[in-house]
Amino acid sequence: MATKHVAMQRIQTLFRLAKETVHEDPALAQRYVEVARKIAMAASVRLPKEYRLQVCRYCKSFILPGVNCRVRIKQRREPHLVITCLNCGKQMRIPLREKKEKAKP
């Protein structure tokens, strides 16, 4: 249990450092995120949603809105957020509405 707590602290520190250094050295920020993901996998810890949204699902690069990704809100069908990675060009769609609970008979 203590190892997972230490792992989460290190992951938080690495993502904070990546956010601070992405403007000066994008390669170093990318390295911080790679190390954080490896720590999460080794400790069997799931990355929190706030950090998962900062990693491209396709090319696994660190993305920060306004730096190397574009964020748009679309209304078609269901309202959703579209995050476009400017490194690989792929899009991630995140629904904005909460999932409805199914009524149990």
Gaussian input, Z-matrix of N, CA and C with variables (Angstrom, degrees):
# hf/3-21g

backbone

0 1
 N
 C     1     B1
 C     2     B2     1     A1
 N     3     B3     2     A2     1     D1
 C     4     B4     3     A3     2     D2
 C     5     B5     4     A4     3     D3
 N     6     B6     5     A5     4     D4
 C     7     B7     6     A6     5     D5
 C     8     B8     7     A7     6     D6
 N     9     B9     8     A8     7     D7
 C    10    B10     9     A9     8     D8
 C    11    B11    10    A10     9     D9
 N    12    B12    11    A11    10    D10
 C    13    B13    12    A12    11    D11
 C    14    B14    13    A13    12    D12
 N    15    B15    14    A14    13    D13
 C    16    B16    15    A15    14    D14
 C    17    B17    16    A16    15    D15
 N    18    B18    17    A17    16    D16
 C    19    B19    18    A18    17    D17
 C    20    B20    19    A19    18    D18
 N    21    B21    20    A20    19    D19
 C    22    B22    21    A21    20    D20
 C    23    B23    22    A22    21    D21
 N    24    B24    23    A23    22    D22
 C    25    B25    24    A24    23    D23
 C    26    B26    25    A25    24    D24
 N    27    B27    26    A26    25    D25
 C    28    B28    27    A27    26    D26
 C    29    B29    28    A28    27    D27
 N    30    B30    29    A29    28    D28
 C    31    B31    30    A30    29    D29
 C    32    B32    31    A31    30    D30
 N    33    B33    32    A32    31    D31
 C    34    B34    33    A33    32    D32
 C    35    B35    34    A34    33    D33
 N    36    B36    35    A35    34    D34
 C    37    B37    36    A36    35    D35
 C    38    B38    37    A37    36    D36
 N    39    B39    38    A38    37    D37
 C    40    B40    39    A39    38    D38
 C    41    B41    40    A40    39    D39
 N    42    B42    41    A41    40    D40
 C    43    B43    42    A42    41    D41
 C    44    B44    43    A43    42    D42
 N    45    B45    44    A44    43    D43
 C    46    B46    45    A45    44    D44
 C    47    B47    46    A46    45    D45
 N    48    B48    47    A47    46    D46
 C    49    B49    48    A48    47    D47
 C    50    B50    49    A49    48    D48
 N    51    B51    50    A50    49    D49
 C    52    B52    51    A51    50    D50
 C    53    B53    52    A52    51    D51
 N    54    B54    53    A53    52    D52
 C    55    B55    54    A54    53    D53
 C    56    B56    55    A55    54    D54
 N    57    B57    56    A56    55    D55
 C    58    B58    57    A57    56    D56
 C    59    B59    58    A58    57    D57
 N    60    B60    59    A59    58    D58
 C    61    B61    60    A60    59    D59
 C    62    B62    61    A61    60    D60
 N    63    B63    62    A62    61    D61
 C    64    B64    63    A63    62    D62
 C    65    B65    64    A64    63    D63
 N    66    B66    65    A65    64    D64
 C    67    B67    66    A66    65    D65
 C    68    B68    67    A67    66    D66
 N    69    B69    68    A68    67    D67
 C    70    B70    69    A69    68    D68
 C    71    B71    70    A70    69    D69
 N    72    B72    71    A71    70    D70
 C    73    B73    72    A72    71    D71
 C    74    B74    73    A73    72    D72
 N    75    B75    74    A74    73    D73
 C    76    B76    75    A75    74    D74
 C    77    B77    76    A76    75    D75
 N    78    B78    77    A77    76    D76
 C    79    B79    78    A78    77    D77
 C    80    B80    79    A79    78    D78
 N    81    B81    80    A80    79    D79
 C    82    B82    81    A81    80    D80
 C    83    B83    82    A82    81    D81
 N    84    B84    83    A83    82    D82
 C    85    B85    84    A84    83    D83
 C    86    B86    85    A85    84    D84
 N    87    B87    86    A86    85    D85
 C    88    B88    87    A87    86    D86
 C    89    B89    88    A88    87    D87
 N    90    B90    89    A89    88    D88
 C    91    B91    90    A90    89    D89
 C    92    B92    91    A91    90    D90
 N    93    B93    92    A92    91    D91
 C    94    B94    93    A93    92    D92
 C    95    B95    94    A94    93    D93
 N    96    B96    95    A95    94    D94
 C    97    B97    96    A96    95    D95
 C    98    B98    97    A97    96    D96
 N    99    B99    98    A98    97    D97
 C   100   B100    99    A99    98    D98
 C   101   B101   100   A100    99    D99
 N   102   B102   101   A101   100   D100
 C   103   B103   102   A102   101   D101
 C   104   B104   103   A103   102   D102
 N   105   B105   104   A104   103   D103
 C   106   B106   105   A105   104   D104
 C   107   B107   106   A106   105   D105
 N   108   B108   107   A107   106   D106
 C   109   B109   108   A108   107   D107
 C   110   B110   109   A109   108   D108
 N   111   B111   110   A110   109   D109
 C   112   B112   111   A111   110   D110
 C   113   B113   112   A112   111   D111
 N   114   B114   113   A113   112   D112
 C   115   B115   114   A114   113   D113
 C   116   B116   115   A115   114   D114
 N   117   B117   116   A116   115   D115
 C   118   B118   117   A117   116   D116
 C   119   B119   118   A118   117   D117
 N   120   B120   119   A119   118   D118
 C   121   B121   120   A120   119   D119
 C   122   B122   121   A121   120   D120
 N   123   B123   122   A122   121   D121
 C   124   B124   123   A123   122   D122
 C   125   B125   124   A124   123   D123
 N   126   B126   125   A125   124   D124
 C   127   B127   126   A126   125   D125
 C   128   B128   127   A127   126   D126
 N   129   B129   128   A128   127   D127
 C   130   B130   129   A129   128   D128
 C   131   B131   130   A130   129   D129
 N   132   B132   131   A131   130   D130
 C   133   B133   132   A132   131   D131
 C   134   B134   133   A133   132   D132
 N   135   B135   134   A134   133   D133
 C   136   B136   135   A135   134   D134
 C   137   B137   136   A136   135   D135
 N   138   B138   137   A137   136   D136
 C   139   B139   138   A138   137   D137
 C   140   B140   139   A139   138   D138
 N   141   B141   140   A140   139   D139
 C   142   B142   141   A141   140   D140
 C   143   B143   142   A142   141   D141
 N   144   B144   143   A143   142   D142
 C   145   B145   144   A144   143   D143
 C   146   B146   145   A145   144   D144
 N   147   B147   146   A146   145   D145
 C   148   B148   147   A147   146   D146
 C   149   B149   148   A148   147   D147
 N   150   B150   149   A149   148   D148
 C   151   B151   150   A150   149   D149
 C   152   B152   151   A151   150   D150
 N   153   B153   152   A152   151   D151
 C   154   B154   153   A153   152   D152
 C   155   B155   154   A154   153   D153
 N   156   B156   155   A155   154   D154
 C   157   B157   156   A156   155   D155
 C   158   B158   157   A157   156   D156
 N   159   B159   158   A158   157   D157
 C   160   B160   159   A159   158   D158
 C   161   B161   160   A160   159   D159
 N   162   B162   161   A161   160   D160
 C   163   B163   162   A162   161   D161
 C   164   B164   163   A163   162   D162
 N   165   B165   164   A164   163   D163
 C   166   B166   165   A165   164   D164
 C   167   B167   166   A166   165   D165
 N   168   B168   167   A167   166   D166
 C   169   B169   168   A168   167   D167
 C   170   B170   169   A169   168   D168
 N   171   B171   170   A170   169   D169
 C   172   B172   171   A171   170   D170
 C   173   B173   172   A172   171   D171
 N   174   B174   173   A173   172   D172
 C   175   B175   174   A174   173   D173
 C   176   B176   175   A175   174   D174
 N   177   B177   176   A176   175   D175
 C   178   B178   177   A177   176   D176
 C   179   B179   178   A178   177   D177
 N   180   B180   179   A179   178   D178
 C   181   B181   180   A180   179   D179
 C   182   B182   181   A181   180   D180
 N   183   B183   182   A182   181   D181
 C   184   B184   183   A183   182   D182
 C   185   B185   184   A184   183   D183
 N   186   B186   185   A185   184   D184
 C   187   B187   186   A186   185   D185
 C   188   B188   187   A187   186   D186
 N   189   B189   188   A188   187   D187
 C   190   B190   189   A189   188   D188
 C   191   B191   190   A190   189   D189
 N   192   B192   191   A191   190   D190
 C   193   B193   192   A192   191   D191
 C   194   B194   193   A193   192   D192
 N   195   B195   194   A194   193   D193
 C   196   B196   195   A195   194   D194
 C   197   B197   196   A196   195   D195
 N   198   B198   197   A197   196   D196
 C   199   B199   198   A198   197   D197
 C   200   B200   199   A199   198   D198
 N   201   B201   200   A200   199   D199
 C   202   B202   201   A201   200   D200
 C   203   B203   202   A202   201   D201
 N   204   B204   203   A203   202   D202
 C   205   B205   204   A204   203   D203
 C   206   B206   205   A205   204   D204
 N   207   B207   206   A206   205   D205
 C   208   B208   207   A207   206   D206
 C   209   B209   208   A208   207   D207
 N   210   B210   209   A209   208   D208
 C   211   B211   210   A210   209   D209
 C   212   B212   211   A211   210   D210
 N   213   B213   212   A212   211   D211
 C   214   B214   213   A213   212   D212
 C   215   B215   214   A214   213   D213
 N   216   B216   215   A215   214   D214
 C   217   B217   216   A216   215   D215
 C   218   B218   217   A217   216   D216
 N   219   B219   218   A218   217   D217
 C   220   B220   219   A219   218   D218
 C   221   B221   220   A220   219   D219
 N   222   B222   221   A221   220   D220
 C   223   B223   222   A222   221   D221
 C   224   B224   223   A223   222   D222
 N   225   B225   224   A224   223   D223
 C   226   B226   225   A225   224   D224
 C   227   B227   226   A226   225   D225
 N   228   B228   227   A227   226   D226
 C   229   B229   228   A228   227   D227
 C   230   B230   229   A229   228   D228
 N   231   B231   230   A230   229   D229
 C   232   B232   231   A231   230   D230
 C   233   B233   232   A232   231   D231
 N   234   B234   233   A233   232   D232
 C   235   B235   234   A234   233   D233
 C   236   B236   235   A235   234   D234
 N   237   B237   236   A236   235   D235
 C   238   B238   237   A237   236   D236
 C   239   B239   238   A238   237   D237
 N   240   B240   239   A239   238   D238
 C   241   B241   240   A240   239   D239
 C   242   B242   241   A241   240   D240
 N   243   B243   242   A242   241   D241
 C   244   B244   243   A243   242   D242
 C   245   B245   244   A244   243   D243
 N   246   B246   245   A245   244   D244
 C   247   B247   246   A246   245   D245
 C   248   B248   247   A247   246   D246
 N   249   B249   248   A248   247   D247
 C   250   B250   249   A249   248   D248
 C   251   B251   250   A250   249   D249
 N   252   B252   251   A251   250   D250
 C   253   B253   252   A252   251   D251
 C   254   B254   253   A253   252   D252
 N   255   B255   254   A254   253   D253
 C   256   B256   255   A255   254   D254
 C   257   B257   256   A256   255   D255
 N   258   B258   257   A257   256   D256
 C   259   B259   258   A258   257   D257
 C   260   B260   259   A259   258   D258
 N   261   B261   260   A260   259   D259
 C   262   B262   261   A261   260   D260
 C   263   B263   262   A262   261   D261
 N   264   B264   263   A263   262   D262
 C   265   B265   264   A264   263   D263
 C   266   B266   265   A265   264   D264
 N   267   B267   266   A266   265   D265
 C   268   B268   267   A267   266   D266
 C   269   B269   268   A268   267   D267
 N   270   B270   269   A269   268   D268
 C   271   B271   270   A270   269   D269
 C   272   B272   271   A271   270   D270
 N   273   B273   272   A272   271   D271
 C   274   B274   273   A273   272   D272
 C   275   B275   274   A274   273   D273
 N   276   B276   275   A275   274   D274
 C   277   B277   276   A276   275   D275
 C   278   B278   277   A277   276   D276
 N   279   B279   278   A278   277   D277
 C   280   B280   279   A279   278   D278
 C   281   B281   280   A280   279   D279
 N   282   B282   281   A281   280   D280
 C   283   B283   282   A282   281   D281
 C   284   B284   283   A283   282   D282
 N   285   B285   284   A284   283   D283
 C   286   B286   285   A285   284   D284
 C   287   B287   286   A286   285   D285
 N   288   B288   287   A287   286   D286
 C   289   B289   288   A288   287   D287
 C   290   B290   289   A289   288   D288
 N   291   B291   290   A290   289   D289
 C   292   B292   291   A291   290   D290
 C   293   B293   292   A292   291   D291
 N   294   B294   293   A293   292   D292
 C   295   B295   294   A294   293   D293
 C   296   B296   295   A295   294   D294
 N   297   B297   296   A296   295   D295
 C   298   B298   297   A297   296   D296
 C   299   B299   298   A298   297   D297
 N   300   B300   299   A299   298   D298
 C   301   B301   300   A300   299   D299
 C   302   B302   301   A301   300   D300
 N   303   B303   302   A302   301   D301
 C   304   B304   303   A303   302   D302
 C   305   B305   304   A304   303   D303
 N   306   B306   305   A305   304   D304
 C   307   B307   306   A306   305   D305
 C   308   B308   307   A307   306   D306
 N   309   B309   308   A308   307   D307
 C   310   B310   309   A309   308   D308
 C   311   B311   310   A310   309   D309
 N   312   B312   311   A311   310   D310
 C   313   B313   312   A312   311   D311
 C   314   B314   313   A313   312   D312

   B1=1.4512
   B2=1.5218
   B3=1.3225
   B4=1.4661
   B5=1.5278
   B6=1.3431
   B7=1.4628
   B8=1.5280
   B9=1.3330
   B10=1.4658
   B11=1.5196
   B12=1.3213
   B13=1.4655
   B14=1.5256
   B15=1.3232
   B16=1.4709
   B17=1.5273
   B18=1.3276
   B19=1.4664
   B20=1.5258
   B21=1.3419
   B22=1.4697
   B23=1.5262
   B24=1.3324
   B25=1.4644
   B26=1.5228
   B27=1.3158
   B28=1.4717
   B29=1.5194
   B30=1.3245
   B31=1.4659
   B32=1.5237
   B33=1.3356
   B34=1.4606
   B35=1.5236
   B36=1.3281
   B37=1.4660
   B38=1.5228
   B39=1.3239
   B40=1.4706
   B41=1.5218
   B42=1.3262
   B43=1.4658
   B44=1.5323
   B45=1.3317
   B46=1.4675
   B47=1.5341
   B48=1.3444
   B49=1.4610
   B50=1.5312
   B51=1.3313
   B52=1.4694
   B53=1.5246
   B54=1.3331
   B55=1.4640
   B56=1.5245
   B57=1.3417
   B58=1.4624
   B59=1.5260
   B60=1.3354
   B61=1.4640
   B62=1.5273
   B63=1.3302
   B64=1.4646
   B65=1.5358
   B66=1.3288
   B67=1.4672
   B68=1.5259
   B69=1.3434
   B70=1.4663
   B71=1.5286
   B72=1.3531
   B73=1.4670
   B74=1.5336
   B75=1.3382
   B76=1.4725
   B77=1.5350
   B78=1.3307
   B79=1.4655
   B80=1.5273
   B81=1.3193
   B82=1.4645
   B83=1.5281
   B84=1.3282
   B85=1.4674
   B86=1.5272
   B87=1.3237
   B88=1.4637
   B89=1.5251
   B90=1.3234
   B91=1.4714
   B92=1.5342
   B93=1.3396
   B94=1.4657
   B95=1.5316
   B96=1.3295
   B97=1.4639
   B98=1.5258
   B99=1.3222
   B100=1.4702
   B101=1.5262
   B102=1.3377
   B103=1.4632
   B104=1.5288
   B105=1.3391
   B106=1.4664
   B107=1.5280
   B108=1.3213
   B109=1.4692
   B110=1.5262
   B111=1.3349
   B112=1.4656
   B113=1.5199
   B114=1.3400
   B115=1.4676
   B116=1.5286
   B117=1.3361
   B118=1.4643
   B119=1.5266
   B120=1.3245
   B121=1.4656
   B122=1.5282
   B123=1.3311
   B124=1.4629
   B125=1.5189
   B126=1.3262
   B127=1.4614
   B128=1.5273
   B129=1.3124
   B130=1.4653
   B131=1.5227
   B132=1.3360
   B133=1.4585
   B134=1.5261
   B135=1.3069
   B136=1.4566
   B137=1.5264
   B138=1.3353
   B139=1.4634
   B140=1.5216
   B141=1.3303
   B142=1.4631
   B143=1.5343
   B144=1.3192
   B145=1.4642
   B146=1.5176
   B147=1.3400
   B148=1.4588
   B149=1.5278
   B150=1.3380
   B151=1.4657
   B152=1.5257
   B153=1.3459
   B154=1.4634
   B155=1.5199
   B156=1.3342
   B157=1.4650
   B158=1.5247
   B159=1.3231
   B160=1.4583
   B161=1.5260
   B162=1.3280
   B163=1.4608
   B164=1.5235
   B165=1.3290
   B166=1.4656
   B167=1.5245
   B168=1.3252
   B169=1.4657
   B170=1.5290
   B171=1.3092
   B172=1.4648
   B173=1.5221
   B174=1.3410
   B175=1.4681
   B176=1.5274
   B177=1.3362
   B178=1.4670
   B179=1.5317
   B180=1.3187
   B181=1.4607
   B182=1.5243
   B183=1.3249
   B184=1.4595
   B185=1.5166
   B186=1.3313
   B187=1.4612
   B188=1.5196
   B189=1.3212
   B190=1.4493
   B191=1.5202
   B192=1.3396
   B193=1.4639
   B194=1.5266
   B195=1.3189
   B196=1.4546
   B197=1.5119
   B198=1.3288
   B199=1.4594
   B200=1.5298
   B201=1.3358
   B202=1.4606
   B203=1.5348
   B204=1.3321
   B205=1.4564
   B206=1.5164
   B207=1.3255
   B208=1.4652
   B209=1.5271
   B210=1.3292
   B211=1.4669
   B212=1.5249
   B213=1.3287
   B214=1.4602
   B215=1.5280
   B216=1.3275
   B217=1.4667
   B218=1.5137
   B219=1.3170
   B220=1.4620
   B221=1.5093
   B222=1.3344
   B223=1.4631
   B224=1.5224
   B225=1.3153
   B226=1.4691
   B227=1.5204
   B228=1.3309
   B229=1.4743
   B230=1.5176
   B231=1.2941
   B232=1.4598
   B233=1.5268
   B234=1.3202
   B235=1.4679
   B236=1.5359
   B237=1.3246
   B238=1.4477
   B239=1.5251
   B240=1.3086
   B241=1.4487
   B242=1.5174
   B243=1.3281
   B244=1.4559
   B245=1.5233
   B246=1.3296
   B247=1.4548
   B248=1.5193
   B249=1.3432
   B250=1.4606
   B251=1.5138
   B252=1.3151
   B253=1.4613
   B254=1.5287
   B255=1.3199
   B256=1.4599
   B257=1.5309
   B258=1.3392
   B259=1.4643
   B260=1.5289
   B261=1.3494
   B262=1.4656
   B263=1.5246
   B264=1.3418
   B265=1.4573
   B266=1.5169
   B267=1.3251
   B268=1.4643
   B269=1.5188
   B270=1.3403
   B271=1.4535
   B272=1.5188
   B273=1.3289
   B274=1.4542
   B275=1.5236
   B276=1.3191
   B277=1.4601
   B278=1.5191
   B279=1.3272
   B280=1.4557
   B281=1.5239
   B282=1.3434
   B283=1.4682
   B284=1.5207
   B285=1.3420
   B286=1.4634
   B287=1.5194
   B288=1.3150
   B289=1.4586
   B290=1.5156
   B291=1.3255
   B292=1.4594
   B293=1.5239
   B294=1.3235
   B295=1.4612
   B296=1.5214
   B297=1.3354
   B298=1.4532
   B299=1.5252
   B300=1.3139
   B301=1.4563
   B302=1.5291
   B303=1.3147
   B304=1.4616
   B305=1.5227
   B306=1.3202
   B307=1.4694
   B308=1.5248
   B309=1.3144
   B310=1.4628
   B311=1.5295
   B312=1.3402
   B313=1.4735
   B314=1.5160
   A1=110.60
   A2=117.15
   A3=120.65
   A4=110.50
   A5=116.75
   A6=119.08
   A7=110.89
   A8=116.80
   A9=119.43
   A10=111.02
   A11=116.81
   A12=121.10
   A13=110.41
   A14=116.57
   A15=121.28
   A16=109.72
   A17=116.39
   A18=120.58
   A19=110.49
   A20=117.47
   A21=120.13
   A22=111.36
   A23=117.36
   A24=120.40
   A25=110.73
   A26=116.82
   A27=120.84
   A28=111.05
   A29=116.74
   A30=120.71
   A31=109.82
   A32=116.74
   A33=120.47
   A34=111.19
   A35=116.64
   A36=121.31
   A37=110.56
   A38=117.23
   A39=120.83
   A40=111.60
   A41=118.22
   A42=120.04
   A43=110.86
   A44=117.07
   A45=120.03
   A46=109.73
   A47=116.78
   A48=120.62
   A49=110.97
   A50=116.68
   A51=120.37
   A52=110.23
   A53=116.38
   A54=120.54
   A55=111.58
   A56=116.58
   A57=121.03
   A58=112.68
   A59=117.52
   A60=120.22
   A61=114.71
   A62=118.34
   A63=119.90
   A64=112.11
   A65=118.33
   A66=120.46
   A67=111.81
   A68=117.40
   A69=120.25
   A70=112.15
   A71=116.38
   A72=120.37
   A73=110.07
   A74=117.32
   A75=119.95
   A76=113.43
   A77=117.30
   A78=119.89
   A79=110.98
   A80=116.91
   A81=120.65
   A82=110.43
   A83=117.20
   A84=120.94
   A85=110.14
   A86=116.82
   A87=121.39
   A88=110.79
   A89=116.06
   A90=120.65
   A91=110.80
   A92=117.13
   A93=120.92
   A94=110.46
   A95=116.29
   A96=120.37
   A97=110.77
   A98=117.68
   A99=120.66
   A100=110.51
   A101=116.61
   A102=120.81
   A103=110.31
   A104=117.00
   A105=120.47
   A106=110.84
   A107=117.65
   A108=120.90
   A109=110.59
   A110=117.59
   A111=120.59
   A112=111.26
   A113=116.51
   A114=120.28
   A115=109.46
   A116=116.84
   A117=120.75
   A118=110.89
   A119=116.94
   A120=119.64
   A121=111.14
   A122=116.94
   A123=120.21
   A124=111.75
   A125=117.12
   A126=121.15
   A127=112.41
   A128=118.23
   A129=123.98
   A130=111.31
   A131=114.83
   A132=121.83
   A133=107.42
   A134=116.15
   A135=120.50
   A136=109.17
   A137=116.14
   A138=119.37
   A139=109.63
   A140=118.04
   A141=119.95
   A142=110.79
   A143=116.60
   A144=121.51
   A145=112.07
   A146=117.90
   A147=120.55
   A148=111.46
   A149=117.38
   A150=121.01
   A151=111.31
   A152=116.86
   A153=119.60
   A154=111.37
   A155=117.17
   A156=120.51
   A157=112.00
   A158=117.72
   A159=121.40
   A160=112.44
   A161=116.68
   A162=121.38
   A163=107.82
   A164=116.85
   A165=121.13
   A166=109.12
   A167=116.28
   A168=120.90
   A169=112.49
   A170=116.57
   A171=120.57
   A172=113.18
   A173=117.42
   A174=119.91
   A175=112.18
   A176=117.67
   A177=124.64
   A178=113.47
   A179=116.99
   A180=119.67
   A181=110.59
   A182=116.13
   A183=122.68
   A184=107.98
   A185=116.72
   A186=120.06
   A187=109.21
   A188=115.10
   A189=122.17
   A190=107.15
   A191=118.11
   A192=120.07
   A193=112.24
   A194=115.84
   A195=121.64
   A196=113.49
   A197=117.53
   A198=120.72
   A199=109.50
   A200=116.84
   A201=119.56
   A202=112.37
   A203=116.30
   A204=120.00
   A205=109.44
   A206=114.43
   A207=121.66
   A208=107.32
   A209=116.36
   A210=121.26
   A211=108.47
   A212=116.07
   A213=121.69
   A214=109.05
   A215=115.55
   A216=121.06
   A217=106.94
   A218=116.72
   A219=122.38
   A220=109.64
   A221=116.87
   A222=122.41
   A223=113.20
   A224=118.45
   A225=120.36
   A226=111.14
   A227=114.60
   A228=123.00
   A229=108.63
   A230=118.17
   A231=122.90
   A232=108.11
   A233=118.85
   A234=119.41
   A235=109.87
   A236=116.38
   A237=120.05
   A238=111.01
   A239=114.78
   A240=123.20
   A241=107.16
   A242=117.96
   A243=121.34
   A244=107.46
   A245=115.91
   A246=121.77
   A247=106.79
   A248=116.49
   A249=121.62
   A250=108.84
   A251=116.98
   A252=122.35
   A253=107.51
   A254=117.03
   A255=119.80
   A256=111.99
   A257=117.55
   A258=120.82
   A259=110.81
   A260=116.28
   A261=119.49
   A262=112.95
   A263=117.82
   A264=121.22
   A265=114.90
   A266=118.02
   A267=121.23
   A268=110.57
   A269=115.52
   A270=121.12
   A271=110.39
   A272=115.60
   A273=121.96
   A274=106.77
   A275=116.39
   A276=120.40
   A277=109.42
   A278=115.19
   A279=121.05
   A280=108.02
   A281=118.14
   A282=119.90
   A283=111.02
   A284=116.02
   A285=121.02
   A286=112.98
   A287=117.73
   A288=120.55
   A289=109.91
   A290=114.57
   A291=119.98
   A292=109.38
   A293=115.86
   A294=119.78
   A295=109.43
   A296=115.77
   A297=121.05
   A298=109.53
   A299=115.03
   A300=120.46
   A301=108.35
   A302=116.51
   A303=119.88
   A304=108.93
   A305=115.32
   A306=120.26
   A307=109.22
   A308=115.07
   A309=120.14
   A310=108.88
   A311=117.06
   A312=119.66
   A313=112.18
   D1=-38.48
   D2=-179.62
   D3=-67.26
   D4=-32.96
   D5=-179.21
   D6=-66.07
   D7=-37.29
   D8=179.08
   D9=-68.03
   D10=-36.08
   D11=178.03
   D12=-65.79
   D13=-44.41
   D14=178.58
   D15=-64.29
   D16=-40.92
   D17=179.33
   D18=-61.41
   D19=-43.73
   D20=179.49
   D21=-64.02
   D22=-38.19
   D23=177.40
   D24=-62.53
   D25=-43.07
   D26=-179.56
   D27=-67.65
   D28=-38.78
   D29=178.50
   D30=-63.21
   D31=-44.36
   D32=178.56
   D33=-61.14
   D34=-42.87
   D35=179.21
   D36=-63.17
   D37=-44.75
   D38=-178.40
   D39=-64.94
   D40=-40.58
   D41=178.60
   D42=-68.43
   D43=-35.42
   D44=177.06
   D45=-65.06
   D46=-44.06
   D47=178.38
   D48=-63.77
   D49=-38.74
   D50=179.36
   D51=-62.96
   D52=-42.24
   D53=179.74
   D54=-64.60
   D55=-36.29
   D56=-179.50
   D57=-73.31
   D58=-33.03
   D59=-173.32
   D60=-100.93
   D61=-1.86
   D62=-174.95
   D63=-62.42
   D64=-30.42
   D65=-179.47
   D66=-74.25
   D67=-40.34
   D68=-177.86
   D69=-81.38
   D70=-43.81
   D71=-174.90
   D72=-141.93
   D73=88.67
   D74=-178.86
   D75=-60.48
   D76=-31.92
   D77=-179.65
   D78=-66.78
   D79=-38.58
   D80=178.20
   D81=-67.91
   D82=-40.18
   D83=176.85
   D84=-61.16
   D85=-40.96
   D86=177.94
   D87=-62.81
   D88=-40.15
   D89=179.02
   D90=-64.38
   D91=-40.97
   D92=177.62
   D93=-58.45
   D94=-42.84
   D95=-178.48
   D96=-69.08
   D97=-38.63
   D98=177.51
   D99=-61.34
   D100=-43.47
   D101=178.97
   D102=-64.73
   D103=-41.73
   D104=179.15
   D105=-61.94
   D106=-41.52
   D107=179.06
   D108=-65.47
   D109=-39.22
   D110=178.54
   D111=-65.59
   D112=-39.57
   D113=177.53
   D114=-62.55
   D115=-43.19
   D116=-180.00
   D117=-62.17
   D118=-41.84
   D119=-179.94
   D120=-68.28
   D121=-40.68
   D122=-178.46
   D123=-67.01
   D124=-36.84
   D125=-178.15
   D126=-91.36
   D127=2.39
   D128=-177.22
   D129=54.14
   D130=48.58
   D131=179.38
   D132=-114.61
   D133=133.19
   D134=177.36
   D135=-83.21
   D136=133.67
   D137=178.02
   D138=-65.55
   D139=137.98
   D140=176.10
   D141=-62.48
   D142=156.10
   D143=-175.17
   D144=-57.44
   D145=-37.81
   D146=-179.21
   D147=-61.24
   D148=-32.49
   D149=179.00
   D150=-84.17
   D151=-36.06
   D152=178.76
   D153=-61.30
   D154=-33.79
   D155=179.40
   D156=-72.49
   D157=-14.27
   D158=179.82
   D159=-94.09
   D160=4.16
   D161=177.87
   D162=-122.03
   D163=128.23
   D164=178.95
   D165=-65.03
   D166=133.51
   D167=-178.87
   D168=-68.80
   D169=-21.29
   D170=-173.73
   D171=-99.29
   D172=-53.88
   D173=-176.74
   D174=-100.16
   D175=-1.68
   D176=177.74
   D177=59.62
   D178=24.91
   D179=178.48
   D180=-88.85
   D181=154.53
   D182=178.44
   D183=-74.33
   D184=123.28
   D185=-179.68
   D186=-120.50
   D187=138.03
   D188=179.20
   D189=-132.39
   D190=125.99
   D191=-177.98
   D192=-54.74
   D193=132.51
   D194=-179.83
   D195=88.83
   D196=-13.04
   D197=179.83
   D198=-105.38
   D199=-61.77
   D200=-179.94
   D201=-138.19
   D202=25.72
   D203=171.09
   D204=-150.90
   D205=158.20
   D206=-179.53
   D207=-117.64
   D208=135.21
   D209=-178.31
   D210=-118.68
   D211=127.02
   D212=179.27
   D213=-133.20
   D214=152.41
   D215=173.96
   D216=-107.78
   D217=125.96
   D218=179.41
   D219=-113.52
   D220=146.43
   D221=-177.52
   D222=-106.30
   D223=-10.18
   D224=-176.76
   D225=-60.69
   D226=139.78
   D227=-175.36
   D228=55.19
   D229=-100.98
   D230=176.86
   D231=-102.27
   D232=143.36
   D233=175.46
   D234=-61.84
   D235=132.05
   D236=-179.38
   D237=-148.80
   D238=160.29
   D239=178.72
   D240=-98.56
   D241=133.17
   D242=178.06
   D243=-115.85
   D244=118.01
   D245=177.85
   D246=-107.95
   D247=118.09
   D248=-179.93
   D249=-103.85
   D250=119.83
   D251=176.86
   D252=-76.58
   D253=126.26
   D254=-178.93
   D255=-86.00
   D256=-2.80
   D257=175.44
   D258=-83.38
   D259=-47.62
   D260=-177.70
   D261=-109.55
   D262=-15.04
   D263=178.53
   D264=85.12
   D265=-0.88
   D266=-179.34
   D267=-78.15
   D268=158.59
   D269=-178.78
   D270=-117.00
   D271=141.34
   D272=174.41
   D273=-115.15
   D274=130.92
   D275=-179.50
   D276=-111.86
   D277=130.34
   D278=-178.66
   D279=-124.37
   D280=119.08
   D281=-179.85
   D282=-65.66
   D283=144.65
   D284=-178.96
   D285=-97.14
   D286=-20.15
   D287=179.10
   D288=-87.82
   D289=147.47
   D290=176.53
   D291=-72.36
   D292=149.77
   D293=177.19
   D294=-73.00
   D295=139.78
   D296=179.87
   D297=-79.46
   D298=142.05
   D299=175.31
   D300=-78.12
   D301=133.48
   D302=178.59
   D303=-79.49
   D304=134.07
   D305=-179.76
   D306=-73.67
   D307=130.94
   D308=179.55
   D309=-91.90
   D310=128.32
   D311=-178.67
   D312=-74.99

